Amino acid sequence: MIPLPTIDACLKCNICTAACPVAAVSDAFPGPKAVGPQAQRFRHPRLQLSERSIALCSGCGVCSRVCPHGVAVADVNIVAKAHYAQQSGVPLRDHIISRPATLARLARPLAGLANLSLRLRPIRQTMELLLGVASEAPLPPFAPRTLRRQLADRCVIADRIPRLPADTIAYFHGCSSQHYEPHIGIMTVHLLEQLGFNVVLPPQTCCGLPLQSNGLLDAARRYARKNAGSLAPVIEAGIPIVGTSTSCTLALKHDYRSILDLRSETFDALAESTFDLFEFLLWRASDRLPRLECQALSARALYHPPCQLRLHGVGTPALEVLQHIPGLEILVSEHECCGVAGTYGLKRERYDTARQVGSPLFQQAQSAEVDFLITDSETCRWWLNAHTGLPAYHPVEVIAMAIGLQVPCPTRNAP
């Protein structure tokens, strides 16, 4: 097991349990303290885990954020959950849904047919019966062309990186913008160019977070090492790495070292060089933001800062930037978690729990009479769109609206 020294600081105050969104809706889950720091004291690498309740943890990270003693409760739980998954056996479904890039590559030659199939209820019911993928859970459509193919002139190889001009930014697009929502990547490049940056797409692979969340830590480490090697020339050249998937950037910043236990100067440098897009814009490029010349956007929106963004510890930089758009009225989510937690809500046995966790947020969105929703996480957007019927945008899409770029209405694979 990965050493987790912070558990000794746990005083069993149960603040984490009081804040846990899963414990609030499921009596079967005793809470993050009970399955995490408390149980960890009795675990041993050579002992079989018997507590099945650890599998109910969604990994949202609320417990770590609220702990007054600095215990890495979520990290403890994620590692223990992975240990239990390996001992009990990782289902075929979890192997499949934890590889979104592989799925997209397989589906791309027949993307139109694949997307149509995922909208057919008999197909989804068959998937639930055979694989355990909840038939009601939203799945994103496959893009017929990848982001890298559409922006081939932006793709760089390692030996060209040191010769790039000043003010260059490396875009870590992740699986979502590469394979499912390339328009977000295109808008991000356009936005950064308007601010005077040169944008490149360095070699990269999946961040590995879906593998980590499904207990496949060794596979996640392979992805992490590959990314660290591919991005090393970018870091050595002093080029910042910016991402639009807040879960991807959290993996590069935190999970590689704290959960996957990959500790070296390379991973430290990767973490220090990585930024969420709006974190970078607000703290490193705020003097350039007036160049955007945002036009009035007469709309009312609800902004939900996702769990992964909150774990960055940078506040809500996207909200601070969006508030400068004239005419845009933004309400802020009153709830911690939308419920989906990456692939957690896709699972047949977890879907109802995930939906109950998100229910208060769905109700707020519908009662607030907003025109659309805004959130930084792709899985949160797909989940919220499916359960509220409202368009759900990434913050960069809203900026694009304000500066006159064409923004397609989000389309999701409804069950």
C-alpha positions as CSV (number, residue, x, y, z in Angstrom):
1,M,0.0,0.0,0.0
2,I,1.1,3.6,-0.6
3,P,2.2,5.2,2.7
4,L,-0.5,7.5,4.0
5,P,1.0,9.2,7.1
6,T,-1.7,11.8,7.5
7,I,-4.1,9.2,9.0
8,D,-2.6,9.7,12.4
9,A,-3.9,13.2,12.5
10,C,-7.5,12.0,12.3
11,L,-9.3,12.7,15.6
12,K,-12.6,11.0,14.5
13,C,-14.4,14.3,14.6
14,N,-16.7,13.1,11.8
15,I,-16.8,16.5,10.0
16,C,-15.9,14.7,6.8
17,T,-18.9,12.3,7.3
18,A,-21.2,15.3,7.9
19,A,-20.1,16.8,4.6
20,C,-20.0,13.6,2.6
21,P,-22.6,13.8,-0.2
22,V,-22.8,10.0,-0.5
23,A,-23.3,9.4,3.2
24,A,-26.1,11.9,3.1
25,V,-28.1,9.8,0.7
26,S,-26.9,6.2,1.4
27,D,-27.2,4.4,4.7
28,A,-25.0,1.7,3.3
29,F,-22.0,4.0,3.3
30,P,-20.8,4.7,6.9
31,G,-18.8,7.8,5.8
32,P,-15.3,8.7,4.7
33,K,-13.8,8.6,8.2
34,A,-15.0,5.1,8.9
35,V,-13.9,3.5,5.7
36,G,-10.8,5.7,5.4
37,P,-8.5,6.8,8.3
38,Q,-10.3,4.8,10.9
39,A,-10.2,1.5,8.9
40,Q,-6.8,2.2,7.5
41,R,-5.2,1.7,10.9
42,F,-6.3,-2.0,10.7
43,R,-5.4,-2.7,7.1
44,H,-2.3,-4.5,6.0
45,P,-1.1,-5.2,2.4
46,R,-1.2,-9.0,3.0
47,L,-4.7,-9.0,4.5
48,Q,-7.9,-9.4,2.6
49,L,-10.2,-6.4,2.8
50,S,-13.7,-7.3,3.9
51,E,-15.4,-4.0,4.1
52,R,-17.4,-3.7,0.9
53,S,-18.6,-0.3,1.8
54,I,-15.4,1.4,0.6
55,A,-16.6,0.7,-2.9
56,L,-19.5,3.2,-2.3
57,C,-17.0,6.1,-2.0
58,S,-17.3,8.3,-5.1
59,G,-13.9,9.9,-4.7
60,C,-15.4,13.4,-4.9
61,G,-12.8,14.7,-2.4
62,V,-15.1,16.8,-0.2
63,C,-13.8,14.9,2.9
64,S,-10.2,16.1,2.3
65,R,-11.3,19.7,1.8
66,V,-13.3,20.0,5.0
67,C,-10.9,18.1,7.3
68,P,-9.7,20.6,9.9
69,H,-6.6,18.5,10.6
70,G,-5.3,18.2,7.1
71,V,-5.9,14.4,6.7
72,A,-5.9,13.3,3.1
73,V,-9.1,11.4,3.6
74,A,-9.9,11.1,-0.1
75,D,-6.5,9.8,-1.0
76,V,-6.7,7.2,1.7
77,N,-10.1,6.1,0.5
78,I,-9.1,6.0,-3.2
79,V,-6.1,3.8,-2.5
80,A,-8.1,1.5,-0.2
81,K,-10.9,1.3,-2.8
82,A,-8.4,0.3,-5.5
83,H,-6.9,-2.3,-3.2
84,Y,-10.3,-3.8,-2.5
85,A,-11.2,-3.7,-6.3
86,Q,-8.1,-5.7,-7.1
87,Q,-8.9,-8.3,-4.5
88,S,-12.5,-8.6,-5.4
89,G,-11.9,-8.4,-9.1
90,V,-12.3,-5.4,-11.5
91,P,-15.4,-6.0,-13.7
92,L,-15.1,-5.9,-17.5
93,R,-17.3,-2.8,-17.5
94,D,-14.8,-0.8,-15.4
95,H,-11.9,-1.8,-17.7
96,I,-13.9,-0.4,-20.6
97,I,-15.3,2.8,-19.2
98,S,-11.9,3.7,-17.7
99,R,-10.4,4.0,-21.2
100,P,-12.3,6.8,-23.0
101,A,-9.6,7.4,-25.6
102,T,-9.5,3.7,-26.6
103,L,-13.3,3.7,-26.9
104,A,-13.3,6.8,-29.1
105,R,-10.6,5.4,-31.4
106,L,-12.6,2.2,-31.9
107,A,-15.8,4.1,-32.5
108,R,-14.5,6.8,-34.7
109,P,-14.6,5.0,-38.1
110,L,-18.4,4.6,-37.5
111,A,-19.0,7.5,-35.2
112,G,-22.4,8.4,-36.6
113,L,-23.7,4.9,-36.3
114,A,-22.1,4.5,-32.8
115,N,-23.7,7.7,-31.6
116,L,-27.1,6.7,-33.0
117,S,-26.8,3.3,-31.3
118,L,-26.1,4.9,-27.9
119,R,-29.3,6.9,-28.2
120,L,-31.5,3.8,-28.8
121,R,-33.1,2.5,-25.6
122,P,-32.9,-1.2,-26.5
123,I,-29.1,-0.8,-27.0
124,R,-28.7,0.9,-23.7
125,Q,-30.8,-1.7,-21.9
126,T,-28.7,-4.4,-23.4
127,M,-25.5,-2.6,-22.3
128,E,-27.0,-2.4,-18.7
129,L,-27.9,-6.1,-18.7
130,L,-24.6,-7.4,-20.2
131,L,-22.0,-4.8,-18.9
132,G,-23.7,-3.0,-16.0
133,V,-23.6,0.5,-17.6
134,A,-26.7,2.3,-16.3
135,S,-29.2,2.7,-19.2
136,E,-30.3,6.1,-17.9
137,A,-26.7,7.5,-17.5
138,P,-25.7,10.1,-20.1
139,L,-22.9,9.2,-22.5
140,P,-21.1,11.7,-24.7
141,P,-21.1,11.5,-28.5
142,F,-17.9,10.5,-30.2
143,A,-16.4,13.2,-32.4
144,P,-15.9,12.2,-36.0
145,R,-12.6,14.1,-36.1
146,T,-10.1,14.5,-33.2
147,L,-9.0,17.9,-32.0
148,R,-5.4,17.1,-32.9
149,R,-6.4,16.2,-36.5
150,Q,-8.3,19.5,-36.7
151,L,-5.4,21.5,-35.3
152,A,-2.6,19.4,-36.9
153,D,-0.5,22.6,-37.4
154,R,-0.5,23.0,-33.6
155,C,0.9,19.6,-32.8
156,V,4.5,19.6,-31.9
157,I,7.2,16.9,-31.3
158,A,9.7,17.0,-28.5
159,D,12.7,18.2,-30.6
160,R,10.8,21.2,-31.8
161,I,9.7,22.5,-28.4
162,P,12.9,24.4,-27.5
163,R,12.6,26.5,-30.7
164,L,9.1,27.7,-30.1
165,P,8.6,31.5,-29.6
166,A,8.1,33.4,-26.4
167,D,4.6,33.4,-24.8
168,T,4.0,29.8,-25.9
169,I,1.5,27.7,-24.0
170,A,1.2,23.9,-24.1
171,Y,-2.4,22.8,-24.2
172,F,-3.2,19.6,-22.3
173,H,-6.5,18.8,-24.0
174,G,-7.3,15.5,-22.3
175,C,-9.6,12.8,-23.7
176,S,-12.7,15.0,-23.6
177,S,-11.5,17.7,-26.0
178,Q,-9.5,15.3,-28.1
179,H,-12.2,12.7,-28.7
180,Y,-15.6,14.1,-27.6
181,E,-15.7,17.9,-27.5
182,P,-13.1,19.2,-29.9
183,H,-14.9,22.5,-30.2
184,I,-13.9,23.3,-26.7
185,G,-10.2,22.8,-27.6
186,I,-10.6,25.0,-30.7
187,M,-12.3,27.8,-28.7
188,T,-9.5,27.6,-26.1
189,V,-6.8,28.0,-28.7
190,H,-8.7,30.9,-30.3
191,L,-9.1,32.6,-26.9
192,L,-5.4,32.2,-26.0
193,E,-4.4,33.5,-29.4
194,Q,-6.6,36.6,-28.9
195,L,-4.7,37.2,-25.7
196,G,-1.4,37.1,-27.6
197,F,-0.2,33.5,-26.8
198,N,1.2,30.9,-29.2
199,V,-0.5,27.6,-28.5
200,V,0.9,24.2,-29.1
201,L,-0.4,20.7,-28.6
202,P,2.4,18.6,-27.1
203,P,2.4,14.7,-27.2
204,Q,0.1,13.4,-24.5
205,T,-2.2,10.5,-23.6
206,C,-5.1,10.1,-21.2
207,C,-4.3,11.5,-17.8
208,G,-5.2,8.1,-16.3
209,L,-7.7,9.4,-13.8
210,P,-10.6,7.1,-15.0
211,L,-8.2,4.1,-14.5
212,Q,-7.3,5.3,-11.0
213,S,-10.9,5.8,-10.1
214,N,-11.7,2.2,-11.1
215,G,-9.0,0.6,-9.1
216,L,-6.5,0.1,-12.0
217,L,-3.6,2.0,-10.4
218,D,-0.8,0.2,-12.3
219,A,-2.3,1.1,-15.6
220,A,-2.8,4.7,-14.4
221,R,0.9,4.9,-13.4
222,R,1.8,3.8,-17.0
223,Y,-0.2,6.7,-18.4
224,A,1.3,9.1,-15.9
225,R,4.8,8.1,-16.7
226,K,4.1,8.4,-20.4
227,N,2.7,11.9,-19.9
228,A,5.6,13.0,-17.7
229,G,8.1,11.9,-20.3
230,S,6.2,13.5,-23.2
231,L,5.8,16.8,-21.4
232,A,9.3,16.9,-19.9
233,P,10.7,19.0,-22.9
234,V,7.8,21.5,-22.5
235,I,8.7,21.9,-18.8
236,E,12.4,22.2,-19.5
237,A,11.6,24.9,-22.1
238,G,9.7,26.9,-19.4
239,I,6.4,26.5,-21.2
240,P,3.3,26.5,-18.9
241,I,0.9,23.6,-19.4
242,V,-2.8,24.7,-19.4
243,G,-5.8,22.4,-19.4
244,T,-9.6,22.8,-19.8
245,S,-10.5,19.6,-18.0
246,T,-10.2,20.3,-14.3
247,S,-9.9,16.6,-13.5
248,C,-7.0,16.2,-15.9
249,T,-5.1,19.1,-14.5
250,L,-5.8,17.8,-11.0
251,A,-4.2,14.5,-11.9
252,L,-1.1,16.2,-13.2
253,K,-0.9,18.5,-10.2
254,H,-1.8,16.2,-7.4
255,D,-2.9,12.6,-8.1
256,Y,0.3,11.4,-9.8
257,R,2.3,12.2,-6.7
258,S,-0.2,11.8,-3.8
259,I,-2.3,8.8,-5.0
260,L,-0.1,7.0,-7.6
261,D,3.0,7.7,-5.4
262,L,5.1,8.8,-8.4
263,R,7.6,11.0,-6.6
264,S,10.5,12.5,-8.4
265,E,11.8,15.9,-9.6
266,T,10.1,15.2,-12.9
267,F,6.6,14.9,-11.3
268,D,7.2,17.8,-9.0
269,A,8.1,20.0,-12.0
270,L,5.0,18.7,-13.9
271,A,2.8,19.7,-11.0
272,E,4.3,23.2,-10.7
273,S,4.0,23.8,-14.5
274,T,0.3,22.8,-14.8
275,F,-2.6,25.2,-14.6
276,D,-6.3,25.1,-15.0
277,L,-7.1,27.5,-18.0
278,F,-8.9,30.1,-15.9
279,E,-6.4,29.8,-13.0
280,F,-3.8,30.7,-15.6
281,L,-5.8,33.5,-17.1
282,L,-6.6,35.1,-13.8
283,W,-3.3,34.8,-12.0
284,R,-0.8,34.8,-14.9
285,A,-2.5,36.8,-17.7
286,S,-5.0,39.1,-16.0
287,D,-3.4,42.2,-17.7
288,R,-4.3,40.7,-21.1
289,L,-8.0,40.0,-20.3
290,P,-9.2,43.5,-21.4
291,R,-8.1,42.5,-25.0
292,L,-11.1,40.2,-25.2
293,E,-13.6,43.1,-25.6
294,C,-16.6,41.0,-24.4
295,Q,-20.0,42.1,-25.7
296,A,-23.1,42.2,-23.6
297,L,-24.6,38.7,-23.1
298,S,-28.2,39.0,-21.8
299,A,-28.6,35.7,-20.0
300,R,-29.1,34.2,-16.6
301,A,-26.8,31.2,-15.7
302,L,-26.0,28.9,-12.8
303,Y,-22.3,28.2,-12.2
304,H,-21.3,24.9,-10.5
305,P,-17.7,24.6,-9.4
306,P,-17.0,20.9,-9.7
307,C,-15.4,18.8,-7.0
308,Q,-12.1,18.4,-8.9
309,L,-11.8,22.2,-9.3
310,R,-12.4,22.7,-5.6
311,L,-9.5,20.3,-4.9
312,H,-7.1,22.5,-6.8
313,G,-7.4,25.1,-4.0
314,V,-7.5,28.0,-6.4
315,G,-11.0,29.3,-5.7
316,T,-13.3,29.8,-8.6
317,P,-11.2,31.6,-11.2
318,A,-13.6,31.0,-14.1
319,L,-16.4,32.7,-12.1
320,E,-14.2,35.7,-11.5
321,V,-13.5,36.0,-15.2
322,L,-17.1,35.4,-16.3
323,Q,-18.4,38.1,-13.9
324,H,-16.8,40.7,-16.2
325,I,-19.2,39.8,-19.1
326,P,-21.8,42.7,-19.3
327,G,-25.4,41.6,-18.9
328,L,-24.6,38.0,-17.7
329,E,-26.2,37.3,-14.4
330,I,-24.5,34.3,-12.7
331,L,-26.0,32.4,-9.8
332,V,-23.7,30.0,-7.9
333,S,-24.4,26.4,-7.0
334,E,-25.4,25.9,-3.4
335,H,-24.3,22.3,-3.5
336,E,-21.0,20.5,-3.3
337,C,-21.3,17.7,-5.8
338,C,-23.4,17.0,-8.9
339,G,-23.2,13.3,-8.1
340,V,-21.6,11.8,-11.2
341,A,-18.0,11.7,-9.9
342,G,-16.5,10.8,-13.3
343,T,-17.5,7.2,-14.1
344,Y,-19.2,6.6,-10.7
345,G,-22.6,7.6,-12.0
346,L,-22.4,5.4,-15.1
347,K,-22.5,2.2,-13.1
348,R,-25.8,0.4,-12.7
349,E,-25.3,-0.2,-9.0
350,R,-24.2,3.5,-8.3
351,Y,-26.6,5.4,-10.7
352,D,-29.4,5.9,-8.2
353,T,-26.9,7.1,-5.5
354,A,-25.3,9.5,-7.9
355,R,-28.7,10.9,-9.0
356,Q,-29.7,11.4,-5.4
357,V,-26.5,13.2,-4.6
358,G,-27.1,15.6,-7.5
359,S,-30.9,16.0,-6.9
360,P,-30.6,19.2,-4.8
361,L,-28.5,20.8,-7.6
362,F,-30.9,19.7,-10.3
363,Q,-33.7,21.3,-8.3
364,Q,-31.8,24.6,-7.8
365,A,-31.1,24.8,-11.5
366,Q,-34.7,24.2,-12.5
367,S,-36.2,26.5,-9.8
368,A,-33.7,29.4,-10.6
369,E,-35.1,29.7,-14.1
370,V,-31.7,30.0,-15.7
371,D,-31.0,29.9,-19.4
372,F,-28.0,27.6,-19.1
373,L,-25.6,26.0,-16.7
374,I,-21.8,26.5,-16.5
375,T,-19.3,24.0,-15.1
376,D,-15.6,23.3,-15.7
377,S,-15.9,19.5,-15.7
378,E,-17.0,17.5,-18.8
379,T,-18.7,14.7,-16.9
380,C,-20.6,17.3,-14.7
381,R,-21.8,19.0,-17.9
382,W,-23.1,15.8,-19.5
383,W,-24.7,14.8,-16.2
384,L,-26.3,18.1,-15.5
385,N,-27.6,18.5,-19.1
386,A,-29.2,15.1,-18.9
387,H,-30.9,15.6,-15.5
388,T,-32.0,19.2,-15.9
389,G,-32.7,19.5,-19.7
390,L,-30.7,22.7,-19.7
391,P,-27.7,23.4,-21.9
392,A,-24.5,23.0,-19.9
393,Y,-21.4,24.9,-21.1
394,H,-17.7,25.0,-20.2
395,P,-16.7,28.5,-19.1
396,V,-14.6,28.9,-22.2
397,E,-17.7,28.4,-24.3
398,V,-19.4,31.3,-22.5
399,I,-16.4,33.5,-23.1
400,A,-16.6,32.5,-26.8
401,M,-20.2,33.6,-26.9
402,A,-19.3,37.0,-25.5
403,I,-16.5,37.6,-28.0
404,G,-18.6,36.5,-30.9
405,L,-17.4,33.0,-31.6
406,Q,-20.0,30.4,-32.8
407,V,-20.9,28.1,-29.9
408,P,-22.8,24.9,-30.7
409,C,-25.6,24.0,-28.4
410,P,-24.4,21.0,-26.3
411,T,-25.8,17.7,-27.6
412,R,-25.6,14.7,-25.4
413,N,-26.3,11.0,-25.9
414,A,-29.6,10.9,-24.0
415,P,-30.5,7.4,-22.9
